Amino acid sequence: MGSPPDLPPADTSPSGALDRFRLDGRVVVVTGASSGLGERFARVLAGVGAKVVLAARRIDRLEALAADLPDALAVECDVAAPDGPQSLLDAAVDRYGRLDVLVNNAGFSRVLPAVEDDLEEFRRELEVDLIAPYELARRAARWWIANHYPGVVVNIGSVLGEVSGGRLRLAGYATAKGGIHNLTRELAAQWARKGIRVNALAPGWFETEMNSDAMFHDDAGRAYVESGALMGRGGREHELDGALLLLASDAGSYLTGHVLLVDGGWTAV
């Protein structure tokens, strides 16, 4: 299968441990960056030195965020469109001449019983939440392999990729996130000897624009979150930062094919 490409030089002494979490000069593509977790991810990555490519459909929000970050690029993109993934990656390479990390964060969910579902809407959910991350990852991998360049994919999964949503009735989302978790393992196995790491970050319940009203500002939603998490609460804004940086940076250089659950104990019992 060949030997992997050399990794960038790094200070491997114990005193350099924190420096290995930095991404100075690395180019990181973040999909779904216009709000919620994606916006937070972009800010955190820029904060450790990355040049961040912000992708979403709401270009006004992306441009406002890009203006607030050093050397960021806003790209209007529908990741499920036929030419969306390649156009996004081309924009990143055209601007910066390189691509280092892909964070597959874009997605959406629908809440309804399966017997009442519309099959075309179910397919659309899989297109955005599962097929688009696959297409982005494999096109990024083509670039990395062709250029003998190490790369990193961080897929954003969910606790609902490991367990059901119970009374929430999220068939499409749970199906897509379960697929993302095993896709992560499969791609890691295919590309590890090419110097490409593929991992998934699987959050529990964090407040976002998509779930705020139903899960955090509704008595029944709060009760669901508080009863399911061993810590008795949802995640706080900063509590994915460390896990994201571990997976994206050289701090996680021997980590691939892993689904890292940050869920307050949701899946522990």
C-alpha positions as CSV (number, residue, x, y, z in Angstrom):
1,M,0.0,0.0,0.0
2,G,3.0,2.3,0.1
3,S,4.4,4.6,2.7
4,P,2.6,7.7,4.0
5,P,4.0,11.1,3.2
6,D,6.1,12.8,5.8
7,L,4.3,14.9,8.3
8,P,5.3,18.6,8.9
9,P,8.2,19.0,11.4
10,A,6.9,19.3,14.9
11,D,8.3,19.9,18.4
12,T,7.9,16.5,20.0
13,S,9.2,17.5,23.4
14,P,6.8,17.6,26.3
15,S,7.1,21.4,26.4
16,G,5.7,21.6,22.9
17,A,2.5,19.7,23.7
18,L,0.2,22.8,23.5
19,D,1.8,24.0,20.3
20,R,0.8,20.8,18.6
21,F,-2.9,21.9,18.9
22,R,-2.1,25.0,16.7
23,L,-2.9,25.2,13.0
24,D,-0.7,28.1,12.0
25,G,-0.8,28.6,8.2
26,R,-3.0,25.5,7.6
27,V,-6.1,25.9,5.3
28,V,-9.3,24.6,6.9
29,V,-12.6,24.3,5.0
30,V,-15.7,24.4,7.3
31,T,-19.1,23.7,5.8
32,G,-22.2,25.0,7.5
33,A,-20.2,27.9,8.8
34,S,-22.9,30.6,8.8
35,S,-24.3,29.8,12.2
36,G,-24.3,27.4,15.2
37,L,-21.6,24.9,15.7
38,G,-20.0,25.7,12.3
39,E,-19.5,29.4,13.2
40,R,-18.0,28.4,16.5
41,F,-15.7,25.9,14.8
42,A,-14.5,28.6,12.4
43,R,-13.7,31.0,15.1
44,V,-11.8,28.4,17.2
45,L,-9.8,27.2,14.2
46,A,-8.9,30.8,13.2
47,G,-8.0,31.4,16.8
48,V,-5.2,28.8,16.6
49,G,-3.8,30.2,13.3
50,A,-5.8,28.5,10.6
51,K,-6.8,30.2,7.4
52,V,-10.5,29.3,7.3
53,V,-12.7,28.8,4.2
54,L,-16.3,29.4,5.3
55,A,-18.9,27.6,3.3
56,A,-22.7,27.8,3.4
57,R,-25.7,29.1,1.4
58,R,-26.1,32.3,3.4
59,I,-23.3,34.4,1.9
60,D,-24.3,37.5,3.9
61,R,-23.6,35.8,7.2
62,L,-20.4,34.2,5.8
63,E,-19.1,37.6,4.7
64,A,-19.8,39.1,8.1
65,L,-18.0,36.3,9.8
66,A,-15.0,36.4,7.4
67,A,-14.6,40.1,8.1
68,D,-14.2,39.2,11.8
69,L,-11.5,36.6,11.2
70,P,-7.9,37.0,9.9
71,D,-7.4,36.0,6.2
72,A,-10.7,34.0,5.9
73,L,-12.6,33.3,2.7
74,A,-16.4,33.2,2.4
75,V,-17.7,30.8,-0.3
76,E,-21.4,30.6,-1.1
77,C,-22.0,26.9,-1.6
78,D,-24.8,24.3,-1.6
79,V,-22.8,21.2,-0.6
80,A,-25.6,18.9,-2.1
81,A,-25.5,20.6,-5.5
82,P,-23.7,18.5,-8.2
83,D,-20.9,21.0,-8.6
84,G,-20.9,22.3,-5.0
85,P,-18.1,20.2,-3.4
86,Q,-15.6,20.6,-6.2
87,S,-16.2,24.4,-6.6
88,L,-15.7,24.8,-2.9
89,L,-12.4,22.9,-2.8
90,D,-11.2,24.7,-5.9
91,A,-11.9,28.1,-4.3
92,A,-9.8,27.1,-1.3
93,V,-6.9,25.9,-3.4
94,D,-7.1,28.9,-5.8
95,R,-7.0,31.3,-2.9
96,Y,-4.4,29.7,-0.7
97,G,-2.6,27.1,-2.9
98,R,-3.2,24.3,-0.4
99,L,-5.8,22.4,1.6
100,D,-5.1,20.9,4.9
101,V,-8.3,20.1,6.8
102,L,-11.9,19.5,5.9
103,V,-14.6,19.9,8.6
104,N,-17.8,18.4,7.3
105,N,-20.4,20.2,9.4
106,A,-23.3,21.2,7.1
107,G,-26.5,19.4,7.8
108,F,-30.2,19.7,8.9
109,S,-32.8,17.6,10.6
110,R,-36.5,17.0,10.4
111,V,-38.7,15.8,13.3
112,L,-41.7,13.7,12.3
113,P,-42.9,10.0,12.6
114,A,-41.5,7.8,9.9
115,V,-44.9,6.7,8.7
116,E,-45.7,10.3,7.9
117,D,-42.5,11.0,6.2
118,D,-42.1,12.2,2.6
119,L,-39.6,10.0,0.8
120,E,-38.2,12.9,-1.3
121,E,-37.5,14.9,1.8
122,F,-35.9,11.9,3.4
123,R,-33.6,11.6,0.4
124,R,-32.8,15.3,0.6
125,E,-31.7,14.9,4.2
126,L,-29.4,12.1,3.3
127,E,-28.0,14.1,0.3
128,V,-27.0,17.0,2.6
129,D,-26.1,15.1,5.8
130,L,-24.4,12.0,4.4
131,I,-23.7,12.1,0.6
132,A,-22.3,15.6,0.5
133,P,-19.7,14.9,3.3
134,Y,-18.7,11.8,1.4
135,E,-18.3,13.7,-1.9
136,L,-16.3,16.5,-0.2
137,A,-14.1,14.0,1.6
138,R,-13.3,11.9,-1.5
139,R,-12.6,15.0,-3.7
140,A,-10.3,16.4,-1.0
141,A,-8.6,13.0,-0.8
142,R,-8.0,13.1,-4.5
143,W,-6.1,16.4,-4.2
144,W,-4.1,15.2,-1.2
145,I,-3.1,11.9,-2.9
146,A,-2.3,13.5,-6.2
147,N,-0.1,16.1,-4.4
148,H,1.5,13.6,-2.0
149,Y,0.1,15.8,0.8
150,P,-1.2,14.8,4.2
151,G,-4.7,15.7,4.9
152,V,-7.4,15.6,7.7
153,V,-11.1,15.1,7.5
154,V,-13.3,15.8,10.6
155,N,-16.8,14.6,10.0
156,I,-19.4,16.1,12.4
157,G,-21.5,13.2,13.6
158,S,-24.0,13.0,16.6
159,V,-25.0,10.9,19.5
160,L,-27.9,10.0,17.2
161,G,-25.4,8.2,15.1
162,E,-25.0,5.8,18.0
163,V,-28.5,5.6,19.5
164,S,-32.0,6.5,18.5
165,G,-33.7,9.8,19.1
166,G,-36.4,8.0,21.1
167,R,-39.5,10.1,21.2
168,L,-38.0,12.8,19.0
169,R,-38.6,10.7,15.8
170,L,-35.6,11.8,13.7
171,A,-35.3,8.9,11.2
172,G,-33.5,10.8,8.4
173,Y,-31.0,12.5,10.8
174,A,-30.3,9.3,12.8
175,T,-29.8,7.4,9.6
176,A,-27.4,10.0,8.1
177,K,-25.3,10.3,11.3
178,G,-25.1,6.5,11.7
179,G,-23.8,6.5,8.1
180,I,-21.3,9.3,8.9
181,H,-19.8,7.3,11.8
182,N,-19.2,4.2,9.8
183,L,-18.2,6.1,6.7
184,T,-15.5,7.7,8.9
185,R,-14.1,4.3,9.8
186,E,-14.2,3.1,6.2
187,L,-12.5,6.1,4.7
188,A,-9.9,6.0,7.5
189,A,-9.1,2.5,6.5
190,Q,-8.8,3.3,2.8
191,W,-6.6,6.4,3.2
192,A,-4.5,5.9,6.3
193,R,-1.4,4.8,4.3
194,K,-1.8,7.9,2.1
195,G,-1.2,10.1,5.1
196,I,-4.9,11.1,5.4
197,R,-6.6,11.0,8.8
198,V,-10.4,10.7,9.0
199,N,-12.3,11.0,12.3
200,A,-15.7,12.1,13.5
201,L,-16.7,14.5,16.3
202,A,-20.1,13.4,17.7
203,P,-21.7,16.0,19.9
204,G,-24.5,15.5,22.3
205,W,-27.1,18.3,22.7
206,F,-25.6,21.7,22.2
207,E,-27.8,24.7,21.7
208,T,-27.9,25.9,18.0
209,E,-30.1,28.0,15.8
210,M,-31.6,24.7,14.5
211,N,-32.6,23.2,17.9
212,S,-32.8,26.2,20.3
213,D,-36.6,26.6,20.6
214,A,-37.5,23.0,20.8
215,M,-34.7,21.6,23.0
216,F,-33.5,24.5,25.2
217,H,-36.4,27.0,25.5
218,D,-39.2,24.4,25.9
219,D,-39.9,22.6,29.1
220,A,-40.3,19.2,27.5
221,G,-37.2,19.7,25.4
222,R,-35.1,20.7,28.4
223,A,-36.4,17.7,30.4
224,Y,-35.4,15.4,27.5
225,V,-31.8,16.8,27.4
226,E,-31.4,16.9,31.2
227,S,-32.7,13.4,31.8
228,G,-30.7,11.8,29.0
229,A,-27.3,13.3,29.8
230,L,-25.5,11.9,32.8
231,M,-24.3,15.4,33.6
232,G,-27.9,16.6,33.7
233,R,-27.4,19.4,31.2
234,G,-26.7,20.2,27.6
235,G,-23.3,21.1,26.3
236,R,-21.9,24.6,26.7
237,E,-20.6,26.6,23.8
238,H,-16.9,26.0,24.4
239,E,-17.1,22.3,25.3
240,L,-16.4,21.0,21.8
241,D,-13.3,23.2,21.2
242,G,-10.7,20.9,22.6
243,A,-12.1,17.8,20.8
244,L,-12.2,19.7,17.5
245,L,-8.6,20.8,17.8
246,L,-7.4,17.4,18.8
247,L,-8.9,15.9,15.7
248,A,-7.9,18.7,13.3
249,S,-4.3,19.3,14.5
250,D,-1.0,17.4,14.9
251,A,-2.0,16.8,18.5
252,G,-4.1,13.9,17.1
253,S,-1.5,12.7,14.6
254,Y,-1.9,9.0,15.6
255,L,-5.7,9.1,15.7
256,T,-7.8,7.9,12.8
257,G,-11.0,6.0,12.2
258,H,-12.3,7.2,15.6
259,V,-15.7,8.6,16.6
260,L,-15.2,11.0,19.5
261,L,-18.4,11.4,21.5
262,V,-18.7,14.6,23.5
263,D,-22.1,14.1,25.0
264,G,-22.2,14.6,28.7
265,G,-22.5,10.8,29.1
266,W,-25.6,10.4,26.9
267,T,-24.3,7.2,25.3
268,A,-22.6,5.7,28.4
269,V,-25.7,3.9,29.7
